[in-house]
């Protein structure tokens, strides 16, 4: 929690626009929700790495692509 100039507590996610994580729901996630979140994170990381100048970290892209393929087969 952060405190603003009026000494009021502000929620972390609202006060930090650079933090892009938005929880799906409060509490524990179901297995489907976890898998959906993992697949989304892997896809976005792969796309971000590919968009870098020079193509990004090829080893990391390959590693994440393999994990993504495993997750997609498991569904």
Helices and strands as residue ranges (DSSP letters): E 2-3, E 9-10, H 12-15, H 31-51, G 53-55, H 58-74
